[in-house]
Amino acid sequence: MTSLFDPITIGGVTLSNRIMMAPMTRGRATREHVPLPRMADYYAQRAGAGLIISEAAPISVQGAGWPYSPGLWTDEQVEAWKPVTQAVHDAGGRIVAQLWHMGRVVHPAMSGAQPVSASATTAPGEAFTYEGRQPHVEARPLRLDEIPGIIADYVHAAKNAIRAGFDGVQLHGANGYLIDQFLRDSGNHREDAYGGSIENRARLLLEVTQALVDAVGSDKVSVRLSPNGDVQGVIDSNPEPLFVYAARELDRIGIAFLELKEARNDAQQPVSPAVRAVFGGVLVLNGEYGLADGNAAVADGRADAISIGRPFIANPDLVDRLQEGHPLAEVKQGPGLYQPIDEGYADYPRYEVASA
């Protein structure tokens, strides 16, 4: 019976286990979105994961809306990422870069311009900026003649990621950001080739994915989607046919793996079983899985691997703790979660050190 601790081959690379570290923004870059040296320690400590999916890396100034997030559009950023990927590899790990355009969630205080999206909509709540929280502003719809430039930005960032030493890239198509704003009908009110029908709303996702595959190879490209639930005001009125279509087309393109971030509660119907039926590649599930339910999902074939987020923050040796039955440490709340400080970042000890 397959378990989380069995190896798996993804895109020609054999991973030591089926526990992935999910992407988690930690804000340890400069204001120019250049990774800071302390990031190498943080990621290397967590190299016991079968695969690390990096925190989301903005692909351009236009797409960068989170303070101190590490980018992938300049040479300076690429050079600063190299010690991070090298540290992970030296520790025996694998790491891919998640490519991020935040769309309407970007505040003008961050980018210097009105945010862009599928349609003229406004994200709920407030944006994080260097000046504190500020109400979101209405986005302008991307013009048709601008979309090729967006795709080119993704490709440029993907090539930069490979130059920086990453083992691959993941297209961030989830959580209410740009790709998700095009995908789901609450954010997409267009009447052109990128709006209306399921095929049209999925067009940008599939065009970007194909461009990434053409640029760096299908074995180095994965996609993350969030098929159910409301995330940052983005939701779909009929998600199953939308995401089944998207998954079938991603399978046709031939990506390394597909990750689904799903809400797991009585109010949200899971879409992953329907996706599993049409997607023949490696399927990764995310949704606050632990050891028991993660093992069960892998054993019965609902997933090929599981990605885990927040427990990796406080447990750099999470895989060892789960395998050996050790208790998990709790995440410290406070500025250490997202601010570029040392406290609450790479200072969580391994179990043997903490227990001593």
C-alpha positions in Angstrom: 0.0 0.0 0.0 1.4 3.4 -1.0 2.1 5.9 1.8 3.3 9.4 2.1 6.9 8.2 2.7 7.2 6.3 -0.5 9.3 7.8 -3.3 7.6 9.1 -6.5 8.9 10.2 -9.9 7.6 13.5 -11.1 8.8 15.0 -14.4 11.8 12.7 -14.6 12.9 13.5 -11.0 12.5 10.9 -8.2 11.4 12.5 -4.9 12.3 10.8 -1.7 8.7 11.1 -0.3 5.2 12.3 -1.3 5.0 15.2 1.2 5.5 18.5 -0.6 6.0 21.8 1.1 3.2 24.1 -0.1 4.0 27.6 -1.2 3.8 30.1 1.7 4.6 33.8 1.5 7.1 34.8 4.2 8.2 38.3 3.1 12.0 38.0 3.5 13.1 40.0 0.4 14.0 43.7 0.0 11.6 46.4 -1.2 13.1 45.8 -4.7 11.9 42.2 -4.3 15.4 40.8 -4.1 15.8 37.6 -1.9 17.7 38.1 1.3 20.5 35.6 2.4 18.4 34.3 5.3 16.1 32.6 2.8 18.8 30.0 2.1 18.8 28.8 5.7 15.0 28.7 5.8 14.5 26.6 2.7 17.5 24.3 3.3 16.2 23.4 6.7 13.0 22.1 5.0 14.7 20.1 2.3 13.4 16.9 3.8 10.2 17.6 1.9 9.9 15.5 -1.2 9.6 18.8 -3.1 9.5 22.4 -1.9 7.2 24.7 -3.8 8.6 28.2 -3.2 6.7 31.1 -1.8 5.0 32.9 -4.7 7.5 34.9 -6.8 6.1 37.9 -8.7 6.8 37.9 -12.4 6.8 41.7 -12.9 6.3 45.0 -11.1 2.7 45.0 -12.3 2.1 41.7 -10.7 3.9 42.3 -7.4 1.5 43.4 -4.7 2.9 41.8 -1.5 5.6 43.7 0.5 9.0 42.1 0.6 8.1 39.2 -1.7 11.0 37.8 -3.7 10.7 38.3 -7.4 11.9 36.7 -10.6 12.0 39.4 -13.2 15.5 41.0 -12.8 19.0 39.7 -12.9 19.6 40.9 -9.4 16.8 38.8 -8.2 18.0 35.8 -10.1 21.5 36.1 -8.6 20.0 36.3 -5.1 17.9 33.2 -5.6 21.0 31.1 -6.6 22.3 30.6 -3.0 18.8 29.6 -2.0 18.4 26.8 -4.6 22.0 25.7 -4.0 21.4 25.4 -0.3 18.4 23.2 -0.9 20.2 21.0 -3.3 23.2 20.7 -1.0 20.8 19.5 1.7 19.4 16.8 -0.7 16.2 18.6 -1.6 14.3 19.7 -4.7 12.6 23.1 -5.2 10.4 24.7 -7.8 9.5 28.4 -8.1 5.9 29.5 -8.0 5.2 32.2 -10.6 2.8 34.9 -9.4 0.8 37.8 -10.9 -1.7 39.1 -8.3 -3.9 40.9 -10.7 -6.6 43.1 -9.0 -5.0 42.3 -5.6 -2.1 44.6 -6.4 -2.4 48.1 -4.9 -1.2 51.2 -6.8 1.0 52.0 -3.8 3.0 48.9 -4.6 3.1 49.0 -8.4 2.6 52.7 -9.2 -0.3 51.9 -11.5 -3.9 50.8 -11.5 -4.2 47.1 -11.0 -5.3 44.9 -13.9 -7.6 41.9 -14.1 -10.0 40.1 -16.3 -12.7 42.7 -15.7 -13.3 46.0 -13.9 -13.8 44.5 -10.4 -12.5 45.3 -6.9 -11.0 42.8 -4.5 -12.7 42.8 -1.1 -11.0 44.0 2.0 -7.6 45.8 2.2 -4.3 45.4 0.5 -1.0 45.0 2.3 1.4 47.9 1.4 4.6 49.3 2.8 2.5 52.1 4.3 0.1 49.6 6.0 -3.2 48.2 4.9 -5.2 50.2 2.3 -8.5 49.6 0.7 -8.3 47.8 -2.7 -9.0 49.9 -5.8 -10.9 48.9 -8.9 -8.9 47.0 -11.5 -9.0 47.8 -15.2 -9.7 45.0 -17.7 -6.6 43.8 -19.6 -6.9 44.8 -23.2 -6.5 42.0 -25.8 -3.3 43.5 -27.1 -1.8 43.4 -23.5 -2.3 39.7 -23.0 0.7 38.5 -25.0 2.9 40.7 -22.8 1.5 39.0 -19.7 2.3 35.6 -21.2 5.8 36.9 -22.1 6.3 38.0 -18.4 5.5 34.5 -17.2 7.9 33.0 -19.7 10.7 35.4 -18.8 10.2 34.6 -15.1 10.2 30.9 -15.8 13.5 31.1 -17.7 14.9 33.2 -14.9 13.9 30.5 -12.4 15.8 27.9 -14.3 18.8 30.2 -14.5 18.5 30.7 -10.7 18.8 26.9 -10.2 15.2 25.9 -9.6 14.2 22.4 -10.6 11.0 23.7 -12.2 8.2 26.2 -12.0 4.6 26.2 -10.8 2.0 28.5 -12.4 0.0 30.1 -9.6 -3.6 29.8 -10.9 -5.3 29.8 -7.5 -6.3 31.9 -4.5 -8.1 34.7 -6.4 -5.0 36.0 -8.2 -4.8 36.9 -11.9 -5.2 33.5 -13.5 -8.0 32.7 -11.1 -9.7 36.0 -11.8 -9.9 35.0 -15.5 -11.0 31.4 -14.7 -13.9 31.9 -12.3 -17.1 33.7 -13.3 -17.3 36.0 -10.3 -14.2 37.8 -11.5 -14.6 37.5 -15.3 -17.3 39.4 -17.0 -15.6 39.7 -20.4 -17.4 39.3 -23.7 -14.4 38.5 -25.9 -12.3 35.4 -26.4 -11.2 35.4 -22.8 -14.7 35.5 -21.2 -18.1 33.9 -21.1 -17.7 30.2 -21.9 -15.7 27.8 -19.9 -13.3 27.4 -22.8 -12.8 31.2 -23.0 -12.3 31.7 -19.3 -9.7 28.9 -19.2 -7.9 30.3 -22.2 -5.3 32.4 -20.3 -4.5 29.5 -18.0 -3.9 27.2 -20.9 -2.0 29.7 -23.0 0.4 30.5 -20.2 0.9 26.9 -19.4 1.6 26.0 -23.0 4.1 28.9 -23.2 5.9 27.7 -20.1 6.1 24.2 -21.4 7.5 25.4 -24.7 10.0 27.6 -22.8 11.4 25.2 -20.1 9.9 21.8 -20.8 6.9 19.9 -19.7 8.8 18.0 -17.1 9.5 21.3 -15.3 6.0 22.9 -15.3 3.3 22.4 -12.8 0.0 24.3 -12.0 -1.8 25.1 -8.8 -5.6 25.7 -8.9 -8.2 26.3 -6.2 -11.4 24.8 -7.6 -13.9 25.3 -4.7 -14.7 28.0 -2.2 -14.4 31.8 -2.2 -10.8 33.1 -2.1 -10.3 36.9 -2.0 -13.8 37.3 -3.5 -13.2 34.9 -6.4 -15.6 32.0 -6.8 -17.4 30.1 -9.6 -21.1 29.4 -9.8 -20.5 25.9 -11.3 -16.9 24.9 -10.6 -16.9 21.2 -11.5 -17.3 21.5 -15.3 -14.9 24.4 -15.4 -12.1 22.6 -13.5 -12.7 19.3 -15.2 -12.2 21.1 -18.6 -9.1 22.8 -17.3 -7.6 19.6 -15.9 -8.3 17.7 -19.1 -6.6 20.3 -21.2 -3.6 20.5 -18.8 -3.4 16.7 -19.1 -3.3 17.1 -22.8 -0.5 19.7 -22.6 1.4 17.3 -20.3 2.5 19.0 -17.2 4.7 17.5 -14.4 1.9 17.7 -11.8 -1.3 19.5 -10.9 -1.9 20.7 -7.4 -5.4 21.4 -6.1 -6.0 23.6 -3.0 -9.5 22.6 -1.9 -11.6 23.8 1.0 -12.5 20.7 3.0 -15.8 21.3 4.8 -19.4 20.3 4.6 -20.3 23.5 2.8 -17.9 23.0 -0.1 -18.3 20.1 -2.6 -14.8 18.8 -3.5 -13.9 18.9 -7.2 -10.8 16.8 -7.0 -12.6 13.4 -7.6 -13.9 14.6 -10.9 -10.5 16.0 -11.8 -8.8 12.7 -10.8 -11.1 11.0 -13.4 -9.8 13.1 -16.3 -6.2 14.0 -15.3 -3.8 11.2 -15.8 -0.7 12.9 -14.5 0.5 13.4 -10.9 -2.2 14.9 -8.8 -1.3 16.7 -5.6 -3.9 17.7 -3.0 -3.7 20.5 -0.5 -6.2 21.3 2.3 -4.9 21.0 5.8 -4.1 17.3 5.5 -2.3 15.5 8.3 -0.6 12.2 8.5 -3.7 10.0 8.7 -5.9 11.6 6.0 -2.9 12.3 3.8 -1.8 8.6 3.9 -5.4 7.6 3.2 -5.7 9.9 0.2 -2.5 8.5 -1.3 -3.3 4.9 -0.4 -6.7 4.9 -2.1 -5.5 6.8 -5.2 -7.3 10.1 -4.6 -3.9 11.8 -4.8 -0.4 10.9 -5.7 1.1 13.3 -3.2 0.0 15.8 -0.5 1.3 19.4 0.0 1.4 20.8 3.5 1.7 24.4 4.4 1.7 26.0 7.9 3.1 23.0 9.8 6.3 23.4 7.8 6.8 26.9 9.3 7.3 25.7 12.8 8.6 22.2 11.9 11.6 22.3 9.5 11.9 18.5 10.0 8.2 17.9 9.4 8.6 14.8 7.4 10.8 13.2 10.1 8.4 14.2 12.8 5.4 12.6 11.0 7.3 9.5 10.2 8.6 9.0 13.7 5.5 10.1 15.5 7.0 13.1 17.2 4.7 16.0 18.3 4.5 19.1 16.1 5.6 22.5 17.2 3.1 25.4 16.9 3.6 28.5 14.7 4.4 31.6 16.7 2.0 34.4 15.8 3.3 37.9 15.3 5.4 40.0 12.9 7.7 37.0 12.3 5.2 35.4 9.9 5.5 38.0 7.1 8.0 40.7 8.1 11.7 40.6 7.0 13.1 39.9 10.5 15.0 36.9 11.9 12.5 36.0 14.6 10.0 33.4 13.7 11.7 32.5 10.4 14.7 30.1 10.4 14.9 29.8 14.2 12.5 26.9 14.7 14.6 23.9 15.9 14.4 20.3 14.8 12.7 17.9 17.2 15.9 16.5 18.7 17.2 19.9 19.5 13.9 21.1 20.9 13.4 18.0 23.0 16.9 18.3 24.5 
